[in-house]
């Protein structure tokens, strides 16, 4: 699955990846305490500005650049459903037997196994109208998957809260109806309509059929946190020395 994600969605050897032209990537696969495998992946997009350069451009008089940046961010991830609100999507699930029953089997809960079956393969010769219909169905399916996998429990689960009463996953999130740029400091406040949902890309969700979390690294602070994470990962005792150096070499060669 990781190879498919890299080769078919990021497409580092060609152009037109899901998020733009991929210049480089670094990914690590880890297992949670429940031994659930998951991937952390950092992606460099060709032509990207440094955090300071981006901030300077956003603070400038270049309105066209701000509009294009906002449009790109809104196209690569979202913090809301595509076809309705959380309550509207939830009402659709209530009509499905066992969909919201935590005691039911996995396939019963997942709307006929939507989380465990491959998506339909679209025809290569679709008309524009057929393509629009297919994408609309993609949005419906990705909403179902996101409802089942991308929402945080408002009641918080075991181990979710810190000793000071804060949610470790930082929920609920701030709600914003539109993506806006603060020209005084060059900060982008990205649209996020659902407080208990993390950001995701609907195409990625449709294809992967699981929880995903997508975010744009726009500040030096975010990047330093990522660098610290990567450094911590490659220096773990469980990682063989030769594997660590191979990983570093691969990133530097990019």
C-alpha positions in Angstrom: 0.0 0.0 0.0 2.9 2.4 0.8 4.5 1.7 -2.6 1.1 2.4 -4.3 0.7 5.6 -2.4 4.2 6.8 -3.4 4.2 5.7 -7.0 0.6 6.3 -8.0 -0.4 9.3 -5.8 2.9 11.2 -5.1 4.4 10.2 -8.5 8.0 11.4 -7.7 9.3 10.1 -11.0 6.9 12.1 -13.1 4.6 15.1 -12.8 1.1 15.7 -11.6 1.0 14.2 -8.1 -2.0 14.4 -5.9 -0.6 17.5 -4.1 1.5 18.8 -6.9 4.9 17.9 -8.5 6.7 15.9 -5.8 10.4 16.8 -5.5 11.2 14.5 -2.5 9.6 12.6 0.2 10.5 10.9 3.5 8.2 8.3 5.1 8.3 6.1 8.2 6.0 3.2 9.0 5.3 2.7 12.7 3.0 0.5 14.8 0.9 1.9 17.6 0.5 0.2 21.0 -2.2 -1.9 19.4 0.2 -2.9 16.6 -1.7 -0.9 14.0 0.6 0.0 11.2 0.5 3.6 10.0 2.6 5.9 7.8 4.1 9.3 8.5 5.2 11.0 5.3 6.8 14.3 4.7 6.5 15.6 1.1 8.5 18.4 -0.6 6.6 20.1 -3.5 8.6 21.4 -6.5 8.9 25.2 -6.4 7.8 25.5 -2.8 8.9 28.6 -0.9 10.6 28.6 2.4 8.4 29.6 5.4 9.9 33.1 5.5 9.6 33.5 1.7 5.9 32.4 1.9 5.1 34.7 4.7 6.7 37.7 2.9 4.7 37.0 -0.3 1.5 36.7 1.7 2.2 40.0 3.4 2.9 41.7 0.1 0.5 43.4 -2.3 0.4 40.3 -4.5 -3.3 39.5 -4.2 -3.1 37.0 -7.1 -0.6 34.9 -5.2 -2.7 34.9 -2.1 -5.7 33.8 -4.1 -3.8 31.0 -5.8 -2.3 29.8 -2.4 -5.8 29.7 -0.8 -7.2 27.8 -3.8 -4.3 25.3 -3.6 -4.8 24.7 0.1 -8.5 24.3 -0.3 -7.9 21.7 -3.0 -5.5 19.4 -1.2 -7.2 19.0 2.2 -10.4 19.8 4.0 -11.7 19.8 7.5 -15.4 19.1 6.6 -17.5 16.7 4.6 -18.0 17.2 0.9 -21.8 16.5 0.6 -23.2 17.7 4.0 -22.6 18.5 7.6 -21.6 15.8 10.2 -25.2 15.6 11.4 -26.5 15.1 7.9 -23.9 12.4 7.1 -24.7 10.8 10.4 -28.4 10.7 9.7 -27.7 8.8 6.5 -25.8 6.2 8.5 -28.6 5.8 11.0 -30.7 4.4 8.1 -28.1 1.6 7.7 -28.5 -1.4 10.1 -25.6 -1.7 12.5 -23.6 1.2 10.9 -23.2 3.0 14.3 -23.4 0.0 16.6 -20.0 -0.4 18.2 -20.9 -4.0 19.2 -21.6 -5.0 15.6 -19.1 -6.6 13.3 -16.6 -4.4 11.4 -18.2 -5.1 8.0 -21.7 -4.4 9.3 -20.6 -1.1 10.7 -18.8 0.0 7.5 -21.8 0.3 5.3 -21.4 -3.0 3.5 -17.7 -3.1 4.0 -16.8 0.2 2.5 -13.7 0.4 4.6 -12.5 -3.0 3.5 -13.3 -3.2 -0.2 -11.4 -1.6 -3.1 -13.0 1.4 -4.9 -14.5 1.0 -8.3 -12.1 1.5 -11.2 -13.4 4.3 -13.5 -13.5 3.9 -17.2 -10.7 5.5 -19.2 -13.0 7.0 -21.8 -15.6 8.8 -19.7 -17.3 11.9 -20.9 -17.2 15.1 -18.9 -20.7 14.3 -17.6 -19.7 10.8 -16.6 -16.6 12.1 -14.9 -18.6 14.6 -12.9 -21.0 11.8 -11.8 -18.0 9.6 -10.8 -16.4 12.4 -8.8 -19.7 13.1 -7.0 -19.9 9.4 -6.0 -16.2 9.7 -4.9 -17.3 12.5 -2.6 -20.2 10.5 -1.2 -18.0 7.5 -0.5 -15.2 9.6 1.0 -17.7 11.2 3.3 -18.8 7.8 4.5 -15.2 6.7 5.1 -14.3 10.0 6.8 -17.4 9.7 9.0 -16.2 6.3 10.2 -12.5 6.9 10.4 -11.6 10.6 10.7 -13.8 11.8 13.6 -12.6 12.2 17.1 -14.9 11.0 19.9 -16.4 14.1 21.7 -16.5 12.1 24.9 -12.7 11.3 24.5 -11.5 7.8 24.8 -9.2 6.1 27.4 -5.8 7.9 27.5 -7.0 10.8 25.4 -6.8 13.4 28.0 -3.6 14.7 29.8 -3.4 15.2 33.5 -4.2 18.8 33.0 -7.4 18.0 31.1 -6.3 18.7 27.6 -7.0 16.4 24.6 -3.7 14.9 23.4 -5.1 15.0 19.8 -6.0 18.8 20.2 -9.7 18.4 19.7 -12.0 20.1 19.3 -10.5 22.1 16.5 -11.2 25.8 15.8 -14.0 26.2 13.3 -13.5 28.5 10.3 -16.0 28.9 7.5 -13.5 30.1 4.8 -9.7 30.1 4.3 -8.3 33.5 5.0 -4.9 35.2 4.9 -3.9 37.6 7.7 -1.8 40.1 5.7 -0.4 41.7 8.9 1.7 38.6 9.7 1.3 36.4 6.7 -0.5 33.6 8.5 -3.1 31.4 6.7 -6.1 30.4 8.6 -7.4 27.3 6.7 -11.1 26.5 6.4 -12.3 23.9 8.9 -16.0 23.5 9.5 -16.1 20.3 11.7 -14.6 20.7 15.2 -14.2 16.9 15.8 -12.6 16.1 12.4 -9.0 16.2 11.4 -7.9 17.4 7.9 -8.0 14.9 5.1 -7.8 14.7 1.3 -11.0 13.2 -0.2 -9.3 11.4 -3.1 -6.7 9.9 -0.7 -9.4 8.8 1.7 -11.4 7.3 -1.2 -8.4 5.3 -2.3 -6.9 4.3 1.0 -10.2 3.6 2.9 -8.8 4.5 6.3 -8.0 7.4 8.6 -5.7 10.0 7.0 -4.4 13.4 8.2 -3.1 16.0 5.7 -1.5 19.3 6.6 0.6 21.9 4.9 3.8 22.8 6.7 3.7 26.6 6.6 5.9 27.7 9.5 9.4 27.2 10.7 8.1 25.9 14.0 6.1 23.1 12.3 9.2 22.2 10.2 11.5 22.1 13.3 9.0 19.7 15.0 9.1 17.5 12.0 12.9 17.5 11.8 13.0 16.7 15.5 10.6 13.8 14.9 12.7 12.4 12.0 15.9 12.8 14.0 14.3 10.9 16.9 13.1 8.2 14.6 16.4 7.4 12.9 18.3 7.4 16.2 16.0 4.8 17.8 17.8 1.7 19.0 15.3 -0.5 17.2 16.5 1.0 13.8 19.5 -0.7 12.4 22.5 1.6 11.7 22.7 0.6 8.0 19.0 1.3 7.6 19.3 4.8 9.2 22.2 5.7 6.9 20.3 4.4 3.9 17.3 6.6 4.9 19.5 9.7 5.3 21.3 9.0 2.0 18.0 8.7 0.2 16.7 12.0 1.5 19.9 13.8 0.7 20.1 12.4 -2.8 16.6 13.8 -3.5 
